[in-house]
């Protein structure tokens, strides 16, 4: 009976220690949050730059520009 009480007490203490370990674990923290924010800002800046470059693309890709298509070759 005494050994059962000791082992029961040990089990209770182990369960309490396990519960404390789960609640006091270190979370991702400030470093992980700042990395996520940095990645979000970088993504935003890349998308903005890409949109600027896409606006500069002509609507059609003709092989010869309109000025040279007239056939006035002085050569």
Gaussian input, Z-matrix of N, CA and C with variables (Angstrom, degrees):
# hf/3-21g

backbone

0 1
 N
 C     1     B1
 C     2     B2     1     A1
 N     3     B3     2     A2     1     D1
 C     4     B4     3     A3     2     D2
 C     5     B5     4     A4     3     D3
 N     6     B6     5     A5     4     D4
 C     7     B7     6     A6     5     D5
 C     8     B8     7     A7     6     D6
 N     9     B9     8     A8     7     D7
 C    10    B10     9     A9     8     D8
 C    11    B11    10    A10     9     D9
 N    12    B12    11    A11    10    D10
 C    13    B13    12    A12    11    D11
 C    14    B14    13    A13    12    D12
 N    15    B15    14    A14    13    D13
 C    16    B16    15    A15    14    D14
 C    17    B17    16    A16    15    D15
 N    18    B18    17    A17    16    D16
 C    19    B19    18    A18    17    D17
 C    20    B20    19    A19    18    D18
 N    21    B21    20    A20    19    D19
 C    22    B22    21    A21    20    D20
 C    23    B23    22    A22    21    D21
 N    24    B24    23    A23    22    D22
 C    25    B25    24    A24    23    D23
 C    26    B26    25    A25    24    D24
 N    27    B27    26    A26    25    D25
 C    28    B28    27    A27    26    D26
 C    29    B29    28    A28    27    D27
 N    30    B30    29    A29    28    D28
 C    31    B31    30    A30    29    D29
 C    32    B32    31    A31    30    D30
 N    33    B33    32    A32    31    D31
 C    34    B34    33    A33    32    D32
 C    35    B35    34    A34    33    D33
 N    36    B36    35    A35    34    D34
 C    37    B37    36    A36    35    D35
 C    38    B38    37    A37    36    D36
 N    39    B39    38    A38    37    D37
 C    40    B40    39    A39    38    D38
 C    41    B41    40    A40    39    D39
 N    42    B42    41    A41    40    D40
 C    43    B43    42    A42    41    D41
 C    44    B44    43    A43    42    D42
 N    45    B45    44    A44    43    D43
 C    46    B46    45    A45    44    D44
 C    47    B47    46    A46    45    D45
 N    48    B48    47    A47    46    D46
 C    49    B49    48    A48    47    D47
 C    50    B50    49    A49    48    D48
 N    51    B51    50    A50    49    D49
 C    52    B52    51    A51    50    D50
 C    53    B53    52    A52    51    D51
 N    54    B54    53    A53    52    D52
 C    55    B55    54    A54    53    D53
 C    56    B56    55    A55    54    D54
 N    57    B57    56    A56    55    D55
 C    58    B58    57    A57    56    D56
 C    59    B59    58    A58    57    D57
 N    60    B60    59    A59    58    D58
 C    61    B61    60    A60    59    D59
 C    62    B62    61    A61    60    D60
 N    63    B63    62    A62    61    D61
 C    64    B64    63    A63    62    D62
 C    65    B65    64    A64    63    D63
 N    66    B66    65    A65    64    D64
 C    67    B67    66    A66    65    D65
 C    68    B68    67    A67    66    D66
 N    69    B69    68    A68    67    D67
 C    70    B70    69    A69    68    D68
 C    71    B71    70    A70    69    D69
 N    72    B72    71    A71    70    D70
 C    73    B73    72    A72    71    D71
 C    74    B74    73    A73    72    D72
 N    75    B75    74    A74    73    D73
 C    76    B76    75    A75    74    D74
 C    77    B77    76    A76    75    D75
 N    78    B78    77    A77    76    D76
 C    79    B79    78    A78    77    D77
 C    80    B80    79    A79    78    D78
 N    81    B81    80    A80    79    D79
 C    82    B82    81    A81    80    D80
 C    83    B83    82    A82    81    D81
 N    84    B84    83    A83    82    D82
 C    85    B85    84    A84    83    D83
 C    86    B86    85    A85    84    D84
 N    87    B87    86    A86    85    D85
 C    88    B88    87    A87    86    D86
 C    89    B89    88    A88    87    D87
 N    90    B90    89    A89    88    D88
 C    91    B91    90    A90    89    D89
 C    92    B92    91    A91    90    D90
 N    93    B93    92    A92    91    D91
 C    94    B94    93    A93    92    D92
 C    95    B95    94    A94    93    D93
 N    96    B96    95    A95    94    D94
 C    97    B97    96    A96    95    D95
 C    98    B98    97    A97    96    D96
 N    99    B99    98    A98    97    D97
 C   100   B100    99    A99    98    D98
 C   101   B101   100   A100    99    D99
 N   102   B102   101   A101   100   D100
 C   103   B103   102   A102   101   D101
 C   104   B104   103   A103   102   D102
 N   105   B105   104   A104   103   D103
 C   106   B106   105   A105   104   D104
 C   107   B107   106   A106   105   D105
 N   108   B108   107   A107   106   D106
 C   109   B109   108   A108   107   D107
 C   110   B110   109   A109   108   D108
 N   111   B111   110   A110   109   D109
 C   112   B112   111   A111   110   D110
 C   113   B113   112   A112   111   D111
 N   114   B114   113   A113   112   D112
 C   115   B115   114   A114   113   D113
 C   116   B116   115   A115   114   D114
 N   117   B117   116   A116   115   D115
 C   118   B118   117   A117   116   D116
 C   119   B119   118   A118   117   D117
 N   120   B120   119   A119   118   D118
 C   121   B121   120   A120   119   D119
 C   122   B122   121   A121   120   D120
 N   123   B123   122   A122   121   D121
 C   124   B124   123   A123   122   D122
 C   125   B125   124   A124   123   D123
 N   126   B126   125   A125   124   D124
 C   127   B127   126   A126   125   D125
 C   128   B128   127   A127   126   D126
 N   129   B129   128   A128   127   D127
 C   130   B130   129   A129   128   D128
 C   131   B131   130   A130   129   D129
 N   132   B132   131   A131   130   D130
 C   133   B133   132   A132   131   D131
 C   134   B134   133   A133   132   D132
 N   135   B135   134   A134   133   D133
 C   136   B136   135   A135   134   D134
 C   137   B137   136   A136   135   D135
 N   138   B138   137   A137   136   D136
 C   139   B139   138   A138   137   D137
 C   140   B140   139   A139   138   D138
 N   141   B141   140   A140   139   D139
 C   142   B142   141   A141   140   D140
 C   143   B143   142   A142   141   D141
 N   144   B144   143   A143   142   D142
 C   145   B145   144   A144   143   D143
 C   146   B146   145   A145   144   D144
 N   147   B147   146   A146   145   D145
 C   148   B148   147   A147   146   D146
 C   149   B149   148   A148   147   D147
 N   150   B150   149   A149   148   D148
 C   151   B151   150   A150   149   D149
 C   152   B152   151   A151   150   D150
 N   153   B153   152   A152   151   D151
 C   154   B154   153   A153   152   D152
 C   155   B155   154   A154   153   D153
 N   156   B156   155   A155   154   D154
 C   157   B157   156   A156   155   D155
 C   158   B158   157   A157   156   D156
 N   159   B159   158   A158   157   D157
 C   160   B160   159   A159   158   D158
 C   161   B161   160   A160   159   D159
 N   162   B162   161   A161   160   D160
 C   163   B163   162   A162   161   D161
 C   164   B164   163   A163   162   D162
 N   165   B165   164   A164   163   D163
 C   166   B166   165   A165   164   D164
 C   167   B167   166   A166   165   D165
 N   168   B168   167   A167   166   D166
 C   169   B169   168   A168   167   D167
 C   170   B170   169   A169   168   D168
 N   171   B171   170   A170   169   D169
 C   172   B172   171   A171   170   D170
 C   173   B173   172   A172   171   D171
 N   174   B174   173   A173   172   D172
 C   175   B175   174   A174   173   D173
 C   176   B176   175   A175   174   D174
 N   177   B177   176   A176   175   D175
 C   178   B178   177   A177   176   D176
 C   179   B179   178   A178   177   D177
 N   180   B180   179   A179   178   D178
 C   181   B181   180   A180   179   D179
 C   182   B182   181   A181   180   D180
 N   183   B183   182   A182   181   D181
 C   184   B184   183   A183   182   D182
 C   185   B185   184   A184   183   D183
 N   186   B186   185   A185   184   D184
 C   187   B187   186   A186   185   D185
 C   188   B188   187   A187   186   D186
 N   189   B189   188   A188   187   D187
 C   190   B190   189   A189   188   D188
 C   191   B191   190   A190   189   D189
 N   192   B192   191   A191   190   D190
 C   193   B193   192   A192   191   D191
 C   194   B194   193   A193   192   D192
 N   195   B195   194   A194   193   D193
 C   196   B196   195   A195   194   D194
 C   197   B197   196   A196   195   D195
 N   198   B198   197   A197   196   D196
 C   199   B199   198   A198   197   D197
 C   200   B200   199   A199   198   D198
 N   201   B201   200   A200   199   D199
 C   202   B202   201   A201   200   D200
 C   203   B203   202   A202   201   D201
 N   204   B204   203   A203   202   D202
 C   205   B205   204   A204   203   D203
 C   206   B206   205   A205   204   D204
 N   207   B207   206   A206   205   D205
 C   208   B208   207   A207   206   D206
 C   209   B209   208   A208   207   D207
 N   210   B210   209   A209   208   D208
 C   211   B211   210   A210   209   D209
 C   212   B212   211   A211   210   D210
 N   213   B213   212   A212   211   D211
 C   214   B214   213   A213   212   D212
 C   215   B215   214   A214   213   D213
 N   216   B216   215   A215   214   D214
 C   217   B217   216   A216   215   D215
 C   218   B218   217   A217   216   D216
 N   219   B219   218   A218   217   D217
 C   220   B220   219   A219   218   D218
 C   221   B221   220   A220   219   D219
 N   222   B222   221   A221   220   D220
 C   223   B223   222   A222   221   D221
 C   224   B224   223   A223   222   D222

   B1=1.4374
   B2=1.5237
   B3=1.2970
   B4=1.4505
   B5=1.5196
   B6=1.3224
   B7=1.4649
   B8=1.5122
   B9=1.3152
   B10=1.4616
   B11=1.5180
   B12=1.3129
   B13=1.4653
   B14=1.5244
   B15=1.3228
   B16=1.4548
   B17=1.5144
   B18=1.3087
   B19=1.4609
   B20=1.5247
   B21=1.3318
   B22=1.4603
   B23=1.5200
   B24=1.3497
   B25=1.4515
   B26=1.5296
   B27=1.3081
   B28=1.4610
   B29=1.5244
   B30=1.3025
   B31=1.4675
   B32=1.5280
   B33=1.3314
   B34=1.4632
   B35=1.5214
   B36=1.3362
   B37=1.4691
   B38=1.5258
   B39=1.3215
   B40=1.4662
   B41=1.5285
   B42=1.3116
   B43=1.4626
   B44=1.5275
   B45=1.3404
   B46=1.4644
   B47=1.5283
   B48=1.3357
   B49=1.4657
   B50=1.5237
   B51=1.3244
   B52=1.4627
   B53=1.5257
   B54=1.3400
   B55=1.4692
   B56=1.5235
   B57=1.3214
   B58=1.4630
   B59=1.5207
   B60=1.3143
   B61=1.4622
   B62=1.5227
   B63=1.3231
   B64=1.4660
   B65=1.5243
   B66=1.3174
   B67=1.4613
   B68=1.5174
   B69=1.3163
   B70=1.4614
   B71=1.5273
   B72=1.3312
   B73=1.4572
   B74=1.5277
   B75=1.2822
   B76=1.4543
   B77=1.5198
   B78=1.3052
   B79=1.4583
   B80=1.5174
   B81=1.3030
   B82=1.4651
   B83=1.5225
   B84=1.3014
   B85=1.4469
   B86=1.5077
   B87=1.2960
   B88=1.4534
   B89=1.5239
   B90=1.3151
   B91=1.4673
   B92=1.5262
   B93=1.3246
   B94=1.4625
   B95=1.5263
   B96=1.3157
   B97=1.4670
   B98=1.5241
   B99=1.3226
   B100=1.4633
   B101=1.5285
   B102=1.3221
   B103=1.4688
   B104=1.5149
   B105=1.3162
   B106=1.4707
   B107=1.5255
   B108=1.3255
   B109=1.4636
   B110=1.5241
   B111=1.3315
   B112=1.4630
   B113=1.5266
   B114=1.3166
   B115=1.4658
   B116=1.5272
   B117=1.3113
   B118=1.4662
   B119=1.5253
   B120=1.3269
   B121=1.4627
   B122=1.5253
   B123=1.3345
   B124=1.4644
   B125=1.5254
   B126=1.3256
   B127=1.4655
   B128=1.5194
   B129=1.3157
   B130=1.4579
   B131=1.5273
   B132=1.3306
   B133=1.4624
   B134=1.5284
   B135=1.3107
   B136=1.4632
   B137=1.5254
   B138=1.3251
   B139=1.4694
   B140=1.5250
   B141=1.3257
   B142=1.4616
   B143=1.5256
   B144=1.3109
   B145=1.4618
   B146=1.5316
   B147=1.3241
   B148=1.4553
   B149=1.5313
   B150=1.3182
   B151=1.4597
   B152=1.5242
   B153=1.3279
   B154=1.4694
   B155=1.5196
   B156=1.3214
   B157=1.4577
   B158=1.5289
   B159=1.3139
   B160=1.4648
   B161=1.5217
   B162=1.3229
   B163=1.4708
   B164=1.5275
   B165=1.3297
   B166=1.4644
   B167=1.5290
   B168=1.3078
   B169=1.4585
   B170=1.5258
   B171=1.3424
   B172=1.4724
   B173=1.5302
   B174=1.3324
   B175=1.4707
   B176=1.5267
   B177=1.3374
   B178=1.4597
   B179=1.5143
   B180=1.2987
   B181=1.4582
   B182=1.5287
   B183=1.3223
   B184=1.4568
   B185=1.5224
   B186=1.3329
   B187=1.4639
   B188=1.5193
   B189=1.3258
   B190=1.4559
   B191=1.5240
   B192=1.3043
   B193=1.4627
   B194=1.5299
   B195=1.3157
   B196=1.4625
   B197=1.5255
   B198=1.3259
   B199=1.4613
   B200=1.5314
   B201=1.2843
   B202=1.4645
   B203=1.5227
   B204=1.3068
   B205=1.4495
   B206=1.5301
   B207=1.3386
   B208=1.4481
   B209=1.5265
   B210=1.2943
   B211=1.4705
   B212=1.5088
   B213=1.3044
   B214=1.4645
   B215=1.5203
   B216=1.2895
   B217=1.4668
   B218=1.5120
   B219=1.3044
   B220=1.4560
   B221=1.5061
   B222=1.2227
   B223=1.4356
   B224=1.4065
   A1=110.19
   A2=118.46
   A3=121.99
   A4=109.97
   A5=117.47
   A6=119.78
   A7=110.65
   A8=117.59
   A9=120.56
   A10=110.81
   A11=117.45
   A12=121.61
   A13=110.04
   A14=116.86
   A15=120.15
   A16=110.27
   A17=116.43
   A18=118.02
   A19=110.78
   A20=117.37
   A21=120.78
   A22=111.08
   A23=115.62
   A24=121.03
   A25=110.47
   A26=115.82
   A27=119.91
   A28=111.06
   A29=116.25
   A30=119.98
   A31=110.87
   A32=116.85
   A33=120.40
   A34=110.10
   A35=116.42
   A36=119.81
   A37=111.71
   A38=116.30
   A39=119.55
   A40=111.40
   A41=117.19
   A42=120.77
   A43=110.68
   A44=116.80
   A45=119.84
   A46=111.28
   A47=115.77
   A48=119.10
   A49=111.22
   A50=116.47
   A51=119.90
   A52=110.55
   A53=116.71
   A54=120.20
   A55=110.59
   A56=117.27
   A57=120.45
   A58=111.08
   A59=116.63
   A60=120.15
   A61=110.57
   A62=116.82
   A63=119.72
   A64=111.84
   A65=117.23
   A66=119.53
   A67=112.51
   A68=118.05
   A69=119.78
   A70=112.75
   A71=117.36
   A72=119.28
   A73=109.91
   A74=115.64
   A75=120.69
   A76=108.43
   A77=116.34
   A78=121.65
   A79=111.22
   A80=116.48
   A81=120.84
   A82=112.58
   A83=117.71
   A84=120.95
   A85=115.39
   A86=113.53
   A87=122.62
   A88=112.17
   A89=117.10
   A90=120.19
   A91=110.62
   A92=117.28
   A93=120.61
   A94=110.74
   A95=116.79
   A96=120.33
   A97=110.53
   A98=116.97
   A99=119.40
   A100=111.32
   A101=118.34
   A102=120.78
   A103=110.29
   A104=117.25
   A105=120.79
   A106=110.51
   A107=117.53
   A108=120.90
   A109=110.25
   A110=117.06
   A111=121.18
   A112=111.33
   A113=117.29
   A114=120.39
   A115=111.49
   A116=117.88
   A117=120.91
   A118=110.91
   A119=117.58
   A120=120.92
   A121=110.10
   A122=117.30
   A123=120.64
   A124=111.09
   A125=117.24
   A126=120.83
   A127=110.66
   A128=117.61
   A129=121.45
   A130=111.00
   A131=116.92
   A132=120.12
   A133=111.85
   A134=117.45
   A135=120.35
   A136=111.93
   A137=116.67
   A138=119.83
   A139=111.07
   A140=117.29
   A141=120.74
   A142=111.17
   A143=116.88
   A144=120.99
   A145=110.74
   A146=116.33
   A147=120.00
   A148=110.91
   A149=117.65
   A150=120.57
   A151=111.04
   A152=117.97
   A153=120.66
   A154=110.42
   A155=117.44
   A156=120.45
   A157=111.65
   A158=117.33
   A159=120.27
   A160=110.56
   A161=118.14
   A162=120.41
   A163=112.11
   A164=117.55
   A165=121.50
   A166=112.60
   A167=118.55
   A168=121.64
   A169=108.83
   A170=117.50
   A171=119.34
   A172=110.83
   A173=116.59
   A174=119.46
   A175=112.74
   A176=116.96
   A177=119.57
   A178=109.16
   A179=115.70
   A180=121.24
   A181=108.76
   A182=116.09
   A183=120.51
   A184=108.83
   A185=115.86
   A186=119.52
   A187=112.08
   A188=117.36
   A189=119.90
   A190=109.60
   A191=117.87
   A192=120.55
   A193=111.50
   A194=117.49
   A195=122.88
   A196=112.21
   A197=120.55
   A198=122.90
   A199=111.70
   A200=118.11
   A201=121.96
   A202=112.54
   A203=119.06
   A204=122.36
   A205=112.89
   A206=118.70
   A207=120.77
   A208=111.98
   A209=119.01
   A210=120.98
   A211=114.18
   A212=119.51
   A213=122.25
   A214=109.56
   A215=116.82
   A216=120.28
   A217=108.35
   A218=115.18
   A219=120.59
   A220=105.47
   A221=118.31
   A222=116.05
   A223=117.85
   D1=-37.60
   D2=179.34
   D3=-68.15
   D4=-40.72
   D5=179.39
   D6=-67.05
   D7=-34.02
   D8=177.72
   D9=-67.63
   D10=-37.05
   D11=178.81
   D12=-69.01
   D13=-38.31
   D14=179.14
   D15=-68.61
   D16=-44.69
   D17=-179.94
   D18=-67.16
   D19=-33.54
   D20=175.87
   D21=-66.55
   D22=-40.54
   D23=177.36
   D24=-65.19
   D25=-41.28
   D26=177.16
   D27=-61.86
   D28=-40.40
   D29=179.21
   D30=-64.16
   D31=-40.25
   D32=179.12
   D33=-64.92
   D34=-43.54
   D35=179.05
   D36=-64.17
   D37=-41.41
   D38=177.53
   D39=-63.71
   D40=-39.20
   D41=178.52
   D42=-65.66
   D43=-39.81
   D44=177.85
   D45=-65.48
   D46=-42.34
   D47=178.55
   D48=-63.35
   D49=-39.08
   D50=178.92
   D51=-66.00
   D52=-39.51
   D53=178.67
   D54=-66.27
   D55=-40.18
   D56=178.39
   D57=-66.40
   D58=-37.87
   D59=179.75
   D60=-65.30
   D61=-37.56
   D62=179.73
   D63=-69.25
   D64=-36.70
   D65=-177.60
   D66=-81.62
   D67=-22.97
   D68=-177.36
   D69=-103.10
   D70=15.79
   D71=177.93
   D72=-67.13
   D73=148.42
   D74=179.13
   D75=-80.21
   D76=128.68
   D77=179.98
   D78=-82.88
   D79=-173.86
   D80=-178.37
   D81=-59.20
   D82=-37.25
   D83=172.69
   D84=82.61
   D85=-172.34
   D86=-174.71
   D87=-71.43
   D88=-34.16
   D89=-178.48
   D90=-64.02
   D91=-46.12
   D92=179.63
   D93=-64.30
   D94=-40.10
   D95=178.85
   D96=-63.38
   D97=-43.38
   D98=-179.82
   D99=-67.44
   D100=-32.63
   D101=175.90
   D102=-65.62
   D103=-42.42
   D104=178.78
   D105=-64.08
   D106=-42.19
   D107=178.25
   D108=-64.61
   D109=-42.09
   D110=178.09
   D111=-61.18
   D112=-42.30
   D113=177.56
   D114=-65.74
   D115=-37.58
   D116=178.09
   D117=-65.91
   D118=-42.33
   D119=178.81
   D120=-65.64
   D121=-42.56
   D122=178.79
   D123=-62.64
   D124=-40.52
   D125=177.89
   D126=-63.45
   D127=-43.36
   D128=178.39
   D129=-60.53
   D130=-45.91
   D131=-179.30
   D132=-65.78
   D133=-38.75
   D134=177.35
   D135=-65.53
   D136=-41.01
   D137=178.27
   D138=-65.45
   D139=-39.65
   D140=178.20
   D141=-64.31
   D142=-41.86
   D143=178.01
   D144=-65.35
   D145=-41.38
   D146=179.26
   D147=-62.58
   D148=-40.37
   D149=179.48
   D150=-65.37
   D151=-36.65
   D152=176.69
   D153=-63.67
   D154=-42.06
   D155=-179.86
   D156=-69.97
   D157=-35.71
   D158=179.52
   D159=-67.45
   D160=-34.19
   D161=178.14
   D162=-65.65
   D163=-25.37
   D164=-179.88
   D165=-81.78
   D166=-12.27
   D167=-178.21
   D168=-74.06
   D169=132.43
   D170=179.21
   D171=-68.57
   D172=155.29
   D173=-178.16
   D174=-67.52
   D175=-30.14
   D176=177.26
   D177=-129.14
   D178=154.92
   D179=179.27
   D180=-112.93
   D181=78.30
   D182=176.54
   D183=-77.05
   D184=148.84
   D185=-179.38
   D186=-71.88
   D187=-33.94
   D188=-179.83
   D189=-123.12
   D190=136.04
   D191=178.62
   D192=-66.14
   D193=164.85
   D194=-175.62
   D195=-64.97
   D196=-33.29
   D197=-179.15
   D198=-67.65
   D199=-38.20
   D200=-178.21
   D201=-82.95
   D202=-12.51
   D203=-177.15
   D204=-77.71
   D205=-10.64
   D206=-175.94
   D207=-73.56
   D208=-18.80
   D209=176.29
   D210=89.58
   D211=12.92
   D212=179.16
   D213=-87.90
   D214=76.07
   D215=179.06
   D216=-90.21
   D217=115.12
   D218=176.54
   D219=-103.76
   D220=96.55
   D221=-173.78
   D222=-145.47

